[in-house]
Amino acid sequence: MKLLALCVAMLCLLIVPKARAETIEGGIVRVHISKKEVDKGAPWQFEEVSQQSYLGVIMPGPTVLTTAYAVADAAFIELQRFGSSRRAEAEVVFVDYEANLALLKPVLSTALAGARPVTLGDDLAIDESLEIYKMRDSYQVSRLPASLQDVGIFSAVTSNYSLASYLLKVQQSGLGWAEPVFRQGKLVAITTGQDANFVHALPSSMIKHFMDDRLGGVYRGFPSIGVQLQPLVSPEMRRQIGAQNLDAGVRVAEIQKGSSFAKKLLPNDVILAIDGQEISEHGFFTHPKWGKVHLKYLINQHFGGDQIKLKILRQGQEMTVEGVLERFDSNRSPVVAYRYGQAEPHVIFGGLVFQELSQDFLKQWGKEWKDIAPLELLFALNFQSKPTDEPTEKVIIVSRVLADEFNRGYGDIRFQIVDQVNGVRIQSLAALKQALTAPIVKNGKLYARVVFRLGGGEAILGYEGLNTAHQRIAKTYEIKKPESFFNWGEASGGQ
Amino acid sequence: MRGFWPLIQLGWLIFVLLEGRADGGAFQSLRGAVFKIHVVSNEPNLMDPWKKMASQQSSGTGFYIGGGRILTNAHVVANAAFITVLRDGDSEPRPAAVRFIGHDSDLAVLEPTDPKVLDGVPALTFGSLPKLRSPVSTIGYPMGGEQLSITDGIVSRVSYRRYVHHGSAKHLLVQVDSAINPGNSGGPVVQGRLVVGVAFQSFTQAENTGYIIPTPVIRRFLRDIENGRYEGHPDDGLTTSDWTMLNPATSEFHELGPKAGGIKVAHVAPWAPTSGLIIPGDILLQIDDQAIGVDGKVSFEGERVDFRTVFDLKLMGDKAKFKLARDGKIQTVEVPIRRSLRHYSSGNIYSRHAKYFVYGGLVFTTLSRSLLRTWGEKWYRDAPLLLRFLDGFATFEPDFADMADIVVLIKRLPDAVNAYATGNTFGVVTAVDSQTIKSFEDLVSALEAGRGEFATIHFFGSEDPLVLSRLAVKERGNLINQKYGVVPDRWLKGPEDDGAMLGMEATK
C-alpha cells in the first residue's frame, strides 16, 4: 500500500508540473508587430515597414500585456496563441511609455475565448530561481532557467523614467523581447532587454502598479519627485550644510522647475527618510527582500497625485515636508524624449524644415548617436534640457533645407538651432507659426527673418511667391501632406 | 569642427625641381643652401602636466635665407631640447637654436650656435605665389635614405586652409601633386632658382597631395620678426554665412542689387579686432578695395581665395579696410589690426608645460586641442562632450565667450584631503565659492586667497560641487605634491614667456 501510495505520489509529481506548464503556455501569446516609424529626417514620410515579434501574456478582460517598446510605432498588430497557427488582429488598449508596458486586445473579442489569464506573483527574493518563457515556434516553448541576481534602477527603454528592474542571470542570448518570467506558475516579471551580463525584467510589483492603475478609472501613472539628489558622503560637504552629526541622508542638489516640491525643499536640504523609510548617504533604503535599493523605488511604488512625507534636515534642524508627487512625463523637457505612434510635428517654410529636437531625432545617427550626432544638438540635450516652468518650451531646429530657387543661398543649413523668428524668441512650433504670420515689413515688402543660435547667422526669405514655392517643393520632394507647409494664404490673406 | 579633414604633418623636407627643369647649375647652387635638421624633442605631458613625455628624435629640412638664419617648419623644431643642422655635403652636424617660431604659421628661424657654419653658404631668395599648373620642385631629406632628394610636381590648388601644426588656424596654402613625406618638412619648394614655398604637410586620405607654405605667408613671417619678436597672424573673429547673398529676397532686404555680391556676417567674436567695428548682419563687399564675392572669395594674385587671406596676411598695427552694407547704407570701416584679447582658441599647446595648478591633490589645467588629443586619434568623438563642444563653440556660447581660459579638472591625486572630492573629472570650473572663474589666474587666486573654511568648486552643468577643507589642504598640500612628484605645484606661464623656445630662457 505504502509503495503504491508512493508511486501515485511520484506520478502526481511528474504530472503536476507538466499540467502547470501547459496552463502557463495557454496564457502566452505571440505578438506580431508591423512597425511604421516616422522618418525623422523627412518627417512627412515613414521609414520602411519592419516586422518584429514579441511575446505577451493574457490578462483579465481578456487583454494581452506586453511592453510599450513592442507596440511603439505599430501600424498593425496580430496575436497568435500557443498551439495555434491562427493570427488575430489586435489593437492597443492602453500604453504607458514611461513604464514600458502596454495592454492589447483582439479586434474580435472571441479571438481569446477560453483563454485563462495568468496570475501575478509576488516580488522575488534575491537568488530565487525562475523560468523565462521563450517561444521557439507556435507549438514549442523553451523554458530557460534563470535566477534573480540583483535589483537596480534603470531608465525605461522607451522613456527617461527611472524604474526598478530585475537583473536576471541566464545562460542564453537573444532575450528581452517581452518574454514572460514565471515562478511556481505565477507571472513574476516581463523582460525588457538584455545587456552583456543580464536580462532586464520589470518586476511584478511594477506590472501590478500598471494593471491596478488601469482599474481605477483615471490612470494616474508613475510619479517623480522632481528633485535632483546627490549622495552625501563628503564630510566636508556635510559640515558645510550642517549635516555633520549624521551619516545618513542625501543632499538636495537641485529642484526642478514645476516640481510640487519647488517651494518646499531648498538646495542643500538633506532627505533623511521617505514614507518613514530611512535613506542612506548613498540614497538607498533597505527593502525586505532585495536589501539595499535606491530610494527611487519608493517613488515608483506611488501613483501620480499621491502625497508623500519626507523627513529632512535643513541647516541642522530636522523637519517634515509633505508634498504631492506628479506623474512623470519624459517629454516635459525642452528636448523631447520620444513621440511614438504620433506624427513628427514639423513646419516647412520656403523649404526650411522646422522640427522639435528630440532624442528620437538624434537616434538617426545610429547606435553611437550620443558620440557622433552634431555637437550643438548633443549639447542642447545634455546641458540645456532641464524642465522649465513652461512645459511647452521646446528646442526648435531647422533640420534641413529642401533646395529650391526660393531659398537659394541657404541650401547648406543643417541642424541649426532656432533662436528667433521675426523678432520673437521661438520655443515651440506653435510660436513659430505665430511668428511667421507676423512678417517683417521693409520698404513695403514682407520678409521672414530666422535667427540661429551658436554663430549660425540668419536666413531672410520673402513672402512673395511663398505659396508657389511650397507647391513646387511639394511636387519635387513628393510631400503629400499640405499641412506640412506653413499656410500663408489662409492665415493672413497674403499675396 | 565642420569640414574636418585629417592631415598629417611631415617632419621633413621635399625638394621638387620643375620649372625650367631646374637646370644642373641652378640645382647645384640651391643644394648648397639646404640643411638636414636633427631634433631631440621633449613634449609636455598633458595629463601629468608637471612632467614631460619621453624624448623623441626626428628630422626635417631647412634652408639658408641669409643673415645667419635657417628657415624651417615650426613643427620640425617644436618642443626641441637639442637641435643640430647638417649642410648638404658636410659631414659634421652643428648645434643650433630656435631664434623665432610661429606655431600658427608653422615657420621657424634657426641660428647655428657658431655663425661661422654659414660662411660661404649661398642664401636662397624668394619668388612669388606659384601659378596653377606650374611645375615646382621640392628639395629635402624625406625618409628612406640619407641623401638629398628632389621631387617634381605641379601646383594643383591655391586655397585658404587649416595648418595642422597649430590645430585650427587657417592660412593661405598651395597644394602640389607630388607626395610630401616625413623629413621633407621645412624644405624649400623652388621654381628655377627662386623659393616659392616651404613643404609642410600632406593629406593622408589621398595620394600625391602635398601642401606647401607659399611665399606670401613666408614673407609675412619674415616681416613680423623684423622688430625682434613674432606676434603672429591676426584673427578676424568673423563667422560668415556663405552664399546667402545669392538669395534675391535677402539682397533686396539689405537694399542691395542682385549683382552686389558680398558676404553676410553671422557672428563677430567679442575678443577679435573686428569687435564693435563690424556687426552681425553687415554685408562685407570689399576688403582693401578687392571685391568679395557671394562665396566669400576675393581675387588674390590671380587666384580666387577666401577674403580672410587678405586680413590674415596683415601685421599688428596694419589696417584692414572693409566696404560694407549696413542698414541699407554703404560705408567704409577701418579695422586696426591688433592681437585678440585672451580667449579660448582651439589649438595645440607648444609651451614647456600646459598651464596647471595642483590644489589638495586636484589637478587643474586649461582646455586645448592638445588636451583633447590625449583621447587619441578619434578625440573628436571620444573626448567628453562638453570639452569637444567648447573646443568648437565656446566663442558662440555666452557663458564661455568671455573666458580667457577654460579651466578643466583633469584628475585627483588621491589623499585623505580629497577622499570624498571625487567626481566632476573633466568638468569645467565655473566658480570657486561664490567667485566666478574666467581665467586660470582666477582659479588660483580664488582657491588660495579664499577665506572660507571650505573651498567649494563648482562645475558647469553639475549641481554637485567638490568641497575641500582649506586648512587640510594647507596642512597636507605639500605632502601630496611630494608623494606624487608634483614639482612645481603650478605652471602659469604661457608659450610667450615660459622659455619653450630653445635658447630663449624664460625671463619671468
Interface residues (C-beta under 8 A of the other chain):
Chain A: Q228 Q230 V233 S234 P235 E236 M237 R239 Q240 A253 E254 P267 E368 K370 D371 I372 L375 E376 L378 F379 N382 F383 N407 R408 G409 Y410 G411 D412 K442 N443 K445 Y447 R453 L454 G455 G456 G457 E458 A459 I460 L461 G462 E464
Chain B: M1 T239 T240 S241 D242 W243 T244 M245 L246 N247 P248 A249 T250 E252 F253 H254 E255 K264 V265 A266 H267 P280 G281 V294 R381 D382 L385 L386 R388 F389 G392 F393 T395 F396 E397 Y420 A421 E453 F454 T456 F460 G461 E463 D464 P465 L466 V467 L468 S469
